[in-house]
Amino acid sequence: AQSVTQPDIHITVSEGASLELRCNYSYGATPYLFWYVQSPGQGLQLLLKYFSGDTLVQGIKGFEAEFKRSQSSFNLRKPSVHWSDAAEYFCAVELTGGGNKLTFGTGTQLKVEL
Amino acid sequence: GAGVSQSPSNKVTEKGKDVELRCDPISGHTALYWYRQSLGQGLEFLIYFQGNSAPDKSGLPSDRFSAERTGGSVSTLTIQRTQQEDSAVYLCASSQGITGELFFGEGSRLTVL
């Protein structure tokens, strides 16, 4: 069955430190891959997406993600975290057959220490 | 408005009552989705509307759940005979149909006592 795994439920980093959030998927073929962010009191917002081509994709707010086919991973990174990055981050894949239906991971809650 | 609007933002109901949750998508968006977000469960797909096509109801957890979309715009998610396990945040999203680019509302938090 298609699934998305985010192994880290909570992560705490210091402001200014680098960040990597992990995402692994189980899918018959390379899916479309996405990262969304949910800030307190706000709806989910698309950070970045990968369809094909260059495996390193850039997103908004200084985030990037790298697709690694061999590891079935799509990890999210940021070189220097800001306090405002504290939020919940969701990895998502598009279901087989398209229709723009996304399967989401369970999320990683990011806490930023000042 | 500029974004996806959902109402009510919070709803507390008693077990066995029916509830209706409303979603007003971004104007011009042809696709509309409902997801459910439970603590520690991530986002669970419920139903998807695309234009005039028949909706994809494959994610509805039981026949107590139904949704409609009137005039290709506003959508209502109805939960009949609510149960405590229905307590969750119900999220609506709309899209122009571009793969993966969903715009989410802030959600309706449902608490069933």
Interface residues (C-beta under 8 A of the other chain):
Chain A: I9 Y32 F34 Y36 G41 Q42 G43 L44 Q45 L46 K49 F51 F90 A92 E94 G98 G99 N100 K101 L102 T103 F104 G105 T106 G107
Chain B: G3 V4 A31 Y33 Y35 G40 Q41 G42 L43 F45 Y48 Q50 D56 L91 A93 S95 G97 I98 T99 G100 E101 L102 F103 F104 G105 E106 G107
